[in-house]
Amino acid sequence: MRLKVLVQFSGVVSVAVPDHLSADDSSLLAEKLALARILATCDNPDAPEDDACCEYAEECSDTAQATAEEDWDACEITGVSGAWLATGG
């Protein structure tokens, strides 16, 4: 039997991004990376990251597009604080 459990995360994810990016590109990259890594599943752990990396490359500045994939790979989650909550379902 398979059951679906609705969950919600409330907290903060800290992400180290490359220094050469602008503030806007850094923020965009950190947000997409944090969400993609949180959403990764055991069945297909790379799919959310691949999609999010492509989205970042499309949405970042023209300057950052040249190194978008390398910048993605250089990022690191440095901390997570918060809680996962089951929301029913």
Steps between C-alpha positions, in 0.01 A plus 500: 500500500623850423390801698570862422606721786475874453800675649612856542846628581538819694852618559817633343745332262849656478673473163859589407511641145793610280634846589508629143120508462293816540267530798196424281659194338626376838154526651334330202754217500478443877119489495477256209776277638350484850153412370632243252708317757215495750269355232742229384358151557643152534338392171657773287738717704641698207177599323404801714860626493533463124175689442589772751849544353347549154251750642784692667697509173195643320416758769843627608678796346673474162834518681418208731362280219852423378589322825153401627558124514846532656364748756218258585748219557721726715217580745473327834222481755674614818214467745132434548301615798128453533247221515305269273137483596239247387198704391251216469363336193 
